[in-house]
Amino acid sequence: MNLKDKRIVVTGGGSGIGLALALAFAEAGGQVVIAGRSKSRLKEAATSHPRLSGFTCDVTQSDDVAALCAHMDGGGGTDVLVNNAGIMHAFDVTTQFPLEMQLDEIEIDVAAPVRVVHHFLPGMLGRTSMIVNVSSGLAYVPYAAAPVYSASKAFLHSYTLSLRAQLAGTSVRVVELLPPVVDTELAQGLDPSFARMSPRDLAAAFLRGVRKGQDEIAPGQSTQIKWMSRLAPAFIFGMLNKSPRGTTA
């Protein structure tokens, strides 16, 4: 897909992976709307490139998502939809980590991508477009210290496979980006010994994969995890989970 002048929306686009992807799209000539809950963060992020603009949206709220969809439709529709918004809690299940925080993680990481696709897909059918779901290398092998997050990414991986199968033969391409550990705020709860990819390098790897026609893009260590999960699942699970209990923070 030639991204020049394409209309793109990135949820969770105010920082981290989302902002890096948004900037990569903008540098490729796309017109990008970054969506998120923090108006101030979006405003600051939008100054990073003249092709970025912000739209306040809580993806856990259907009315907000519908408003974002209407905003995109009002400007000419959506060519690329990136489901990137997400949170992660690393915690020890024996400490009675707050249930509401675990359920909030499910709402943002599981329900929100389904909600966003539900609202945007009707307008994307019939035009050459692309849905990008940002999951994680942990979709292949869970990181036990972040149990809800890991399970949510396994869900998103499975959901994306089904979405791609159902949309085969339509004008909508479905791509999954499975990042390794990326140097963002979200990764602060992970084992500090894990190597970290920069958000900019991840975005560059994503665009390379898209241009090569890849539908499942697993940069860096995510590719290793993918193949080891098939060849030696017990071994790679043990390597990722030397300290299976997270710290409640």
N, C-alpha and C positions, 0 to 999 in steps of 0.2 A: 504494500500500500504506500502510495506517495502521500506523505503527510502534509505537504504544502497546502495551506489554506483549509485544512480539515478542521472541523469543529470537535474539540476534545474536552471531556470532563474527567477530572481525577478526584475521587473522594479521598479524604485524608491528605489533601494536597498542600497543606500549609507548612509541612516540615518533612524531614526524613526521606524515605523512599518516594513518597508521593510527590514531594517538591522536586526531587531529582528527576523523576520521570516527566513531570510537567515541564521542567526546563529543557530536557532533551527533546520533547515534542515541540516546544516553542522554537528551539534552535533549528529544528528541521522544517520550520515554516508553519507549524500548526497554530491555531487560535485556541488557547487553553483556558478553561474555567477550572479553578481549584476550589474545591468545596470542603468545608470543615465546620466545626462548632465554634471556634474562636475567631471572632471578627477581627480582633487586633492582629492575631497571627497571620490571618489571610491577607490583611492589608499590607503588612510588612513583607510577606512573601511575594505579593504581586508586584512589588517594586523591583524584583530581581530581573524581570524581563518585560519589555513592552507588550508582548503577546500573551501575558498572563493577566487574568482578572479573577477576583474572588467572589464567592457566593456562600453566604452562611447557611449551613445545612447540617442538621443532626440526622444521620442515616438511620437512627433507631425510630424516627418519627415519620410515619407515612405522609403526613401533610407536608413536611419539609422536603421529602424526596419528590413528591408530586410537584411542588413549587420549583425545585431545581430542574425537573424534566420540562416543565412549562417554560422556564427561562431559556433552556436550550432550544426548545421547539420554536419559541418566539424569535430566536436569532437565526433560524435556518435549519435546526435539527442537530442530531448528534451523530458524528461519524465514528468516534472512538469513545467507549465507556470504560473507565478503569476503576474497578472495585479494589481500592487499596486501604481504606480506613480499617484500623484494627488496634486492639490493645492486647497486652500480655501481662499476666501476673505469675511470677514464680513464687511458689509457696509450699509449705509442708502441710500435707492434709491432716496430720495429727494435731495441728495447732488450732483447729476450728477457724480457719481463714474465713472471713465474712462471706456468707452465702450470697448476699446481694452483689458483691464484687465478682463472684464467679458467674452469676447469672447475667450480669452486665457484659461480661466478656463474651458469653454466648450470643447475647443480643447484638453486639457490635460485629463480632467475627463470623457468626453463622447466619443469623436472621437478616442482617442488613444487606449482604450481597444479594440474597434472594429477593428482598424487597426492592432494591435498586433495579435489578434485572426486570422484575415484574413491571415496573413503571416505564422503563426505557425501551424495552424490547419492541413493543408495537410500533413505535416510531422509527426503529432502526431496520425493521423488516422492509424489504423492497428497495433499500439503498445499500451501496457497498459500504459496509461498516464492520466494526470489530469490537468485541467485548473482551476485556482483559481482566482476569481474576488473579489477584496477587495472593498467593498462598505462602508456602514455605517449604524448604527442604525437609522440615519436620513432618510434612505430610507423609513422607516415606517411612520415617522412623521417629517415634515420639521422644521428646525430651521430658523425662518424667517429672522434673522439677517445675515444669509448666504444663500440667496435665490438661487443663481446659483449652489452653491455646493450641497445644499439639493436636488434640482431638478436633478442634474447630478447623484446623488446616487440612486434616484428613477428610473432613466433611466437604470442605471447599474443593479439594482435589476431585473427589468422587462426583460432586455436583457439576463441576466443570466438564468432566468426561461425558456425563449424561447430556448436558447442555449442548456440547459439541456434536454429539451423535444426533440429537433431535434437529439441530440447525444445519446439518449437512445437506447440501443441495440448495440452501437459501443463500442470500447475499451477505449473511452475517457470519463472520469468522470468529471463532472462539479460541483465545490464547490464554494459557496459564503461565504465570511467572512464579517460579519457586526459588526465592532468594536463599542464599546461605545466611550466616550471621552477618548482618550489615551494621556498620558503625553509626547507630542512631540511638536516640533516647530509649526506644523500646528494648534494645539489646542490653541495657544496663542490668537487667535481672538475670542474664545468662552467665554461665560459667566463664570467668575472666580468661581462662586459658584458650577459649575458642578464638580462632583467627577471624578477623573481621574484614569484610569487603567495604570499600567506600561506596556511598550512595551513587556518586557519579559513575564509578566503574560498573555498578550494577545496571544503571540506566543505559550505558553504552552497550553492555552485553545484551540487554533486552532488545534494543533497536537492531543490533546485528542479527539476533535470532529471528525477529519479525521479518526482516528483509530477506532472510534465507528461507522463509516459509515455514519456520518451526512453530508448532502449536503448543509445545511443552518446552519451556525454556528454563533450564536449571543450571545457572552459572556456578562456577567455582566448586566449592565442596558439595554443593547440592547434587551435582552429577555423581560424585563419588558415593554419597549416601544412597542415591537411587539404585546404583548397581550393586552396592554392598547389601542393600536390603533384600535383594533377590538372591545373591550368591552366598552370603553369610549373615543372615538376619540376626542371629544371636550375638555374633561377634560385634557387629556395628551398633546394636542396641547397648551392649556393655560398654563400648568405647564412648558413646554419647552420655552414658548414665553412670559414670564412676561415682558421682555424688547425686543420687536420685532425688534427694529432698531439697526443695528450694528454701530460701529465707523469706520469712514473712516480713514484707517491708511496704 
